[in-house]
Amino acid sequence: MQPVGAASAAGAANEDINKHQEHQQQQQQQQQQQQQEEEENSAECGEALRRYLEAKVEQLERTIAEKTQNKQRLEAQRNEFNAK
């Protein structure tokens, strides 16, 4: 049998260990929640970036089409002048 002081010290140590374990579990849960939120935010940002880039590509494709059409028109005009 342990002396009364040793028993209360052992009980306090066990209580400290339990509190420490609970604290670690809470930290792990918070980290998991934070990681999940970051992944969700990252997915949202990725989706927004994808939409932006698609719009930019469409805009550039229209610009290319316009410039190609303009070039063809100017080449035809040049050929007409050269034929005279």
Secondary structure, DSSP 4 states (H G I P E B T S, - for coil): ---HHHHHHHHHHHHHHHHHHHHHHHHHHHHHHHHHHHHHHHHHHHHHHHHHHHHHHHHHHHHHHHHHHHHHHHHHHHHHHHH-
